[in-house]
Amino acid sequence: MTFSIHGIGVSEKIAIGKAHLLAHVSLEAPHYLVAPERVDAEIARFELAVRDVHEEFMTLQAGLDDDAPNEMNAMLQVHAMIAQDSMLVEVPKVLMRNKRYNAEWALSTQVNELVEQFEAFEDPYLRERKQDVMQVGTRIMRAIREHSGLLAVSKEQPQAFDSDMILVAHDITPADMLQFKDRDLAGFITDLGGTTSHTAIVARGLGVPAVVATGQARDLIRENEWVIVDGESGVVLVNPTELLLEHYRQLQAKQRLHQASLGNLVHQRAKTLDDWEIKLLANIELPSDVAALKEVGADGVGLFRSEFLFLNRRQLPDEEEQLTAYKTVAEGLLGKSVTIRTLDIGADKGLDTDEYVTPLNPALGLRAIRYSLAHPDMFLTQLRAILRASAFGSIKLLLPMISGLDELQQALELLGQARAQLKERKQAYDPDLPVGIMIEIPSSALILPALLPLIDFVSIGTNDLTQYTLAVDRGDAEVGHLYNETHPAVLQLIAHVIDTTHKAKKKVSVCGEMAGNAKLTRLFLGMGLREFSMQASQVLSVKERVLLASIKKSRKKANEILNLFEQSKINAKIKELNQKTH
């Protein structure tokens, strides 16, 4: 009998194949008290398992092929760090020593505590990082059981997989994915995950169709059943009819032809049909991400999220460490520009330092520029590092979450202090370093004319702008359906910012998730946007829309959309705007 399972689509591709169910280790654990004289031995058993898991991650990382996706290396680094993080590997030992918990019980107790903390985060990306903790915890649990003579899972052999094999699992870790990457895997399905989970990132990096967050696919699908994975709509079809199979095979063939054609656009300039040149940049989190944007021919880095240098560590990066990271990116871009956003901490991105205190209402509390201004020594350290790096390439400075003139003036005053300190040290920097602000709060959008004389450019952060405009917590499942990037109020704020910035003869870009949504590319072009920044994997799809667009026609349709207030009519007009050539 044919039935469907719904989840979150990843990669927007189609896979057709036979299901192979992967065994998984849960964090359910035996609970018992260890005899006092056995506590040291129990701790030693736990430490041995932790050591084995960390060594496994390091070995896998060292064995990566040169053509392995950059995301894979980054994820293995993160998992290796988690496997040594004191919150995961030291606290269980305290529980074993103080409460005499057995190793499995102590580990599962602490993992559950950490998962609850991650679930409280607002940002979807960071909330999904709970999966990393679960995945590392699961591997340590597996190692503990193996050292106890309890082999919890069967070892999957890569030779068992065929090119039409679709993996079905409760979850798949990046390390687990390594054994499948050379096997022409058709796709995968997981119960857990989200659009920003590591399983989703791996899928995009490998170009593998996937549906995640299905909830119960692992329990409903049987071994060797035929399944269709529709990564665009987020649907899994189990035991499809021959008619369904033929329909999806045709769609799959069209997708493959289209994907192959996108590769021809890498070295082509992004110009509209009426000869307007558009700048397509990429967002990055770490210096290692630069390689991915080169592969798609991005015009530079429109957003370097510097906070990822600060996360998952007890000590903040000093000036020299930050300088090395910023300099590496600037030099690696070979003259192309990189926009470095200062620390955007708070809300869902808390620090692990002893000094950091999570606000009562993180989204509205001491975050981003507010946090930096409240910690001027830390802020000055980062500003000096960015200024020094500007001597080695084309760097721009971006201040996040500016809400008003006073905040901007305070930030610029500290920037002046950082310049003076470098002059006194006789250390080089670009005296003409461009400075911009992120428009993420309606207040800054509304008073933009007062801010523009003090800055060189503007970058619109659509994720937070949407959230704060609509008063919708995008991490709250109860109101998630109200988070709507094409709400007329959001679109009008974006259009207002673009128009106001152009009138001041300053540059403006969009760096939120909307920038990488090819279905909105022509709408933005019609609003007057000429610079987009997105994930590297989205660059070629957006470029394709640009090449088939007419600014004149897009402007007319965009004006019609901005005069609408009914969502159904807005959606219909956007669909009309996305006809093949417009």
Buried (B, 14 or more C-beta within 10 A) or exposed (E): EEEEBBBBBBBBBBBBBBBBBBEBBEBEBEEEEBEEEEBEEBBEBBEBBBBBBBEBBBEBBEEBEEEBBBBBBBBBBBBBBBBBBEBBBEBBBEBBBEEBBBBBBBBBBBBEEBBEEBEEBBBBBBBBBBBBBBBBBBBBBBBBBBBBEEEBEEEBEEEEBEEBBBBBBBBBBBBBBBBBBEBEBBBBBBBBBBBBBBBBBBBBBBEBBBBBBBEEBBEBBEEEBBBBBBBBEBBBBBBBEEEBBEEBEEBBEEBEEEBEEBEEBBEEEBBBBEEBEBBBBBBBBBBBBBEBBBBBBBBBBBBBBBBBBBBBEEEBBEBEEBBBBBBBBBBBBEEBBBBBBBBBBBBBBBBBEEEBEBBEEBBEBBBBBBBBBEBBEBBBBBBBBBBBBBBBBBBBBBBBBBBEEEBBEBBBEBBEBBBEBBEEEEEEBBEEBBBBBBBBBBEBBBEBEEBBEEBBBBBBBBBBBBBBBBEBBBBEEEEEEEBBBBBBEBBBBBBBBBEBBBEBEBBBBBBBBBBBBBBBBBBBBBBBBBBBBBBBBBBBBBBBBBBBBBBEBBBEBBEBBBEBEEEEBBEEBBEEBBEEEB
